[in-house]
Amino acid sequence: MSAAWLLIKILDVLIFLVLGRVIISWINLRPDNPVRNALERIVDPPLAPLRKVMVVGNFDVSPIVVIFGLSFIQRAIASSLL
């Protein structure tokens, strides 16, 4: 197992965490829910700076930007291995 493969898998997990955070925001879990709190602590710090500039009307596009960015990094790492 190489370091690049491990980094790609970590980025996969981060993408799924961002998607989980988006889904939880749609279903509006209670603020004291431990899953919601854990996802907010992990995912919100990288999203916070983007939220200041990436809100279109009432729609927050920062998770989309983060997911595209993480996917781009994954592809760059994978293509460097070939």
N, C-alpha and C positions, 0 to 999 in steps of 0.2 A: 504494500500500500504506500503510494507516494504522497508527499506533502500536497501536491497539486490536487490529487484526487480527494484528499481530506478537505481541502479548502472548498472544492466544488460542492461536496456534501454539506458542509457548514452553510454555504450560501443557499443550498436547497432548503435547509431547515429555516433559515431566515426568511426566505420567500414564503414558506408555508405559515410562519408566524405572522407575517404581515397580512396574508390572506385571512388567517384566523381572526386577527384584530379587526379587519374590515367586516367580517361576518358578524362578529360580536357587536360591533357598533350598529349593525342593521337590526339585530334582534333585541337590542337595548336591555342587556342584563343589568341586574341591580348593581349599584356601585360597590357593595361589599362582597361581591362574588370573587372567590380566590382566583379563578381562571382569568376573569377580566382584569383583575389587579396585576397578575403575573404578566399577561400579554402587554398591558399598558406600560409596565416598568421596562420590558425588553424592547418593545417596538416604538413607543412614543418618542424617546430621545432622538433617534435619527430622523423621525418624521417632523418633529417640532420646527426646525429651521425652515423646512420646505413648506410647512403649512402657512407661514407668514406670506409667502409669495405665490403659492400654487393653489389658491382657492378661486374657483370660477363660480361666481354667484354663491349659492349655498352648497356647492359640490366641492369636496376636498379631493384633489387629484394627486396629492403627495404620495399615497400608497402606490399608485400606478407608476409614478416616476421612480420610486424606490425599487419596485419590482423590475422595471425595465433596466435600471442601473445594475442591479444584482445579476440579472440575466446576461447583460452585456459583459460584465466582469467574468462570469462563468464561461461564456463563449470565448473570451480572450484567453483565459487560462487553458481551456480545452484545445484551442487552435495552436497554442504554443507547444503543446505536447505532441502534436502530429508532425 
